[in-house]
Amino acid sequence: MPNAAEIIKLVTDHEAATQNLRDRFEEDYGLYLLDQRLPPEPDDAVEDSNEGYRIYTSNEPMTYADKVISLISAGNLQIRTPAHDDQLSDREADDVCERFLIGAFEAADQRLLELIQSPVLDSISFFVTLRGWIAGRFLIGKNDSDETFVDITPWDPLNTFWGMGRDGLAWACHRTRKSRADIKAQFGKSINSENPDDQDLSIDVYDFYDTKDNYIVADGDVMLKKKTKHGSPTVPVVIVANPSTPKITSSDRDDDDARYGESVYKANRSLYESHNLIMSIMLELVARARKPPIDVHSRDGSKTLDDDPFREGSMVSTADGESVKAMQLLETTRDTGAFLGIVSGEVQRGAIPHTVFGELQFQLSGYAISTLRQGLESVIQPRIKAVNNFYRLGASLLRAQYTSGAFENLRLTGTDRQKNYFDEEIEPEAVSMGSIPQITLKSELPQDDTAKMAVAQMAREGPVPLMADEWIRDNYLQLQDSDLIDNQIKVQQAERGLPEAQLYVLMVSAEKQGRSDLAQFYYSQLLQIMFQKKMEGFMSEQQAQAQIAAAQGGGLGPPGGGPPGGGVPPGGGPPGGGGPPGIDPRALPNAALGGPPPVPTPQFGPNVPPGSPRPGSQQQLAQLG
């Protein structure tokens, strides 16, 4: 069991070992905040040589990062188990596991909002863009009321520290700063300083996890929270780096660790400084052109101007031997504008092309726009992969903890992959029986959906399609609920081809709207059509039997005593006074028996709520089936 001093030493040692990486974190954050910066001056330059000069700072680093953050955070998190040919019970178990993760992520976001924090996806979109890393804690816990809750807390990678073991994380820690008042309110411990002036200063607090326990300590080697079992089979923390560059080690470089898990500024850090320098020079010259320096000449050199000579209507008087004139300024060469264009072009190639967002001064072909969008993919997709890995590893942690047997049932809400809202208690045992779903963030990238649909249509045309419909929906169109869409298409085809299906859909819709009278009318029409088809089948069967008997030379009518030829006997029913086999004539409406259809009669009373089926309707449908 480590004590407070040992935990703090682990953290400080890891911080020192990864200082290059953390310096890069801070540098990139400064770019995002638009810190005024120019290229460093030569070592022999006069100190503060830029003092008194105007400095231009481009907003490109902030707008560029904000666009990337918005594209990632606006993505649709898809949680689904791929379709398989297993038993229906397996499919149902998979659905339970899907709903557990959907509800768990939703509950975690709700908890963060109540704590005045951003939802998980919003936070990690910011970190993976500006830091190039994602970190966070995944826990199933119990509150003071012994109620189970989901805790997913993103961590700032700048203040995240860790140690590696043989099979993964051996420990992980997140450092925050809290006031002494907050520490007293949260942990019930007072941390006083020998210096009264330090009482208002915040102190570092360390949230430390190893493979079994959780510790919370503070500077001064103070144990704020005693050792507590966290309930996870491994360290309940996920740390993921942007996979755009592998982790390498060079023999002649000592900053390789800072290049692993790069931010969006990877290609443009130095370019921003050059761009700002050129623009600062041009800004200064333009400002001076408005009020250039003035050469005032007099015999003794003591003449000064009381008024601003550049103000409209101002007058300057001079005596003999005195003169006032504006000094000629240095002019930028035409090469300056060309150089600025080169730098701006390189900035664009290292970021997101403006054309992706419709900022075009001229028309481009579809192929040209598609080529330009490849620059967007190179920026977004590695970060999407990091987000996917973060959720995938975190989902495994949540599932392992919940199915450990240490927690009561969770009541979760959300919308499943079939777009159905659920609010249910999900048992840990049920979650353990399902397959681990795939978790994919489908980013809302500007793309030509029309072209994708056209290609998908061509892939399924012809007598032998190139691809199966299910594969096209899953892999090319990347639809989350391909199973639901396939079922909906089949229902739609049935509705278009079968009058019975159309009437049934109309009847159900009328019931949902509380129109029991209209639903009853559709039901009557449905019974009539079904009876007619039953009668047609019955008569065809009787005719076939009569032909068989005639061929045998018997000349007898069909069995059952009915008239030859399969005609309908008096009374409107089939032989024997009944309906077709399996149908009770008493269950048929008048319209089906040749009489006028019944007048719809609304159902009243407290025991018949709106939308309820008419009494006896289920029995009648069963008889028809």
C-alpha positions, 0 to 999 in steps of 0.5 A: 500500500503506497502512502501519500508521499510515494504516490506524489513521487510516482507522479512527479517522476513521470512528469519529469520523464514526459516533460517534452510532451507536456511542453508541447501540450502547453505550446499548442494550447497557447496557439489555440488561445492566440497568444501574440508571438513572433519568431524568436529574435537572434541571440545578439538582438536588442532586448524587447526589439519588437516593443513599440511595433504593431503585432498581427496575430492570425486567428487561423489556429483557433478557427482551424481547431474549432472546426475540427472539434465541431466535426468530431463532437457532432458525430453520431456514436453508433453502438451495434452488434453486427448481424449474424445467423445465431439463434433469436435468443442470442440476438436478444442478448446482444440487444440487451448489451447494446442498450446497457452501453447506450444507457450507460453513456447517456447516464454518464453525460447526464451526470457530467451536466449536473456537475456543470461539465461538458458531456464526454464526447465534447470533452474528448473531442477538444483533447484529441484535437489540441493535445492529440491524447485522450484520457478518462476514468470509467467506473461503476460506483455506488453513492451514499444511498447505495444506488448504482451509478455510471461515472465516465470522467474525461481527464486532461492529458496534460495532468494525467500520469501513468505507469506501465506494467506487463499487460497494460497500465499498472497505475494512473493518476489525475492531478487537479487544483482545489481550494482548501475550502473545496477540500474541506467540503468534499473530504472533510479535512482541513489543510492549513499552511504555516504561512497565512498568506497561502490560505487562499491559494489552491493546492494539488490533489491527486486521484490515484488508481492502481489495479485494485484500489483508489487513493486521493492525496494532496500536497503536503503528503496528506491522505484525503481518502483512505484506500478504497476498492474500485471494483474494476479487474484492471486500472479503470482508466483509458489513455489513448494517443492519436495514432497518426504517427507511431512511437519511435526513438531516434539516436540523435533526438531527445524529443521523440516522446513529444511527437507521439500523439500529435495535435492538429498543429503538427504541420503548422506550428512554425508556419503560424509564426512566419505568417504572423511576422509577414502580416505584422510588417505589413500592418506596421507599414500600412499604419505608418502610411496613415501618419508617416514620420515628419521631418521638421527643419529649422535653423536651430533645430528647435521647431515643433508642431503644435497641431497634428498636420495630418488632421483635416483642416490643420495648418502649419506655419513656417518661417524663412529657413524652416520646412515640414515634410513627411518622410518617405517610408520603406516599401514592401516589394512585390515579393512580399505578397508572393511570399505571403501567398506561399506561406498561406498556401502551406498553412492551408495544406497543413490544415483543413482546406477552406473549400470544404466549408464552401469558401470558394471564389470560383467553381470547382468540379466534383472530382476537384472538390473530392480531391480537396476533401482528402485533406480533411480526411487526413486530419479527422480520421486519425482522431476518429480512430482515437475516439473509437478506441477510447469508447471501445476500451471504456465499454469493456471496463464498464461491462466487466465491472457491472457483471462482476456481481457487486452491483444492483440492477441499473435503470437506464434510458436511451434510444436503441439502434432501432430508434426505439426509446427504452426505460428499463432495469438491465440485469448484470447477468443479461449483459454478460450473455451478450456479445461485445458491440462495436462502437463507431463514431460516424463523423458528420463530414461534408461529403457527397451523399448523392454520389454514395447512394448512386454507387450503392445502387450500381453495386446492387443492380443486375441479375447478379449484384456485386454486393449484398444489400446488407453489406452495402448498408453496413460497410458502404453507407455505414447505416447503424440500423441496417436490420431495422431498415431491411425490415421496414423495406419488406413491410413497405413492399408488402403494403404496396403489394397486398391490400390486406397489409395496407388496411392493417397499417391503417387500422393500427394507425387509427387505433394509435390516434384514438380513432376507434370508429375509423379503426373499426371500419378498416377492420371490417374491410380487412375481414371482407377481403380475407373472407373473399380470398378464403371463399375463392380458395374454397371454391377452387378446392371444390371444383378440383375435387369435382373434376377428380370425381368426374374423371373417375366416372363417379359423377358425384358431387364434392364431399360434404353434401354441397352442390356440384361445381362448388357453388355457394349453398342457400344462406350465403355460406358453404356446404353444411351451413358454415363458412370455409374451414376454420371460419365461424360465419357468426364472426363475419361482418354483413359486408362479407356475407353479401349484406351492407357493412355495419355502421361503426359504433364508437366504444365508450366507457372507462374500461375501453381506453382510446386506441384499444381494440374492439372487444372480440377482435383478437378472437375473430382475427385468430379464427381467420388465421 
